[in-house]
């Protein structure tokens, strides 16, 4: 599992200025809540909506990304890109070494 904190998503306009009024975590939560294929993601959506960081399995992360980028998503393209880029960054991060197995 990896930890995702959608409050850290930064949305910028065409000039590169941060869009402060856009709250990506609220948008992600709403879409996941409405469009998730599994009931497990309902509680995850509630946690995202409240601004909490969430632990996602690879399957859940893939499902959320599918929802965000899918045809039923009502997000603007630049917001989709910001969320997708953030999720890609988290996915690429290596897990911290917990010291076990030494």
Residue pairs with C-beta under 8 A, 6 or more apart in sequence:
1 55
1 56
1 57
2 55
2 56
2 58
2 61
2 90
2 91
2 93
2 95
3 53
3 54
3 55
3 56
3 90
4 53
4 54
4 55
4 56
4 61
4 86
4 87
4 90
5 52
5 53
5 54
6 24
6 25
6 28
6 29
6 48
6 54
6 83
6 86
7 24
7 25
7 51
7 53
8 86
9 24
9 25
9 28
9 82
9 83
9 86
10 18
10 82
10 86
11 18
11 19
11 22
11 24
11 78
11 79
11 82
12 18
12 19
12 78
12 82
13 19
13 78
14 78
22 79
24 79
24 82
24 83
25 48
25 49
25 51
26 49
27 75
27 79
27 83
28 48
28 64
28 68
28 83
29 45
29 46
29 48
29 49
30 45
30 49
31 67
31 68
31 73
31 74
31 75
32 41
32 44
32 45
32 48
32 64
32 67
33 41
33 42
33 45
33 46
33 49
35 67
35 70
35 72
35 73
36 42
36 45
36 63
36 67
37 63
38 63
40 60
41 60
41 63
41 64
44 54
44 56
44 60
44 64
47 54
48 54
56 64
61 87
61 90
61 91
64 87
65 84
65 87
67 73
68 75
68 80
68 83
68 84
68 87
69 80
69 84
73 80
75 83
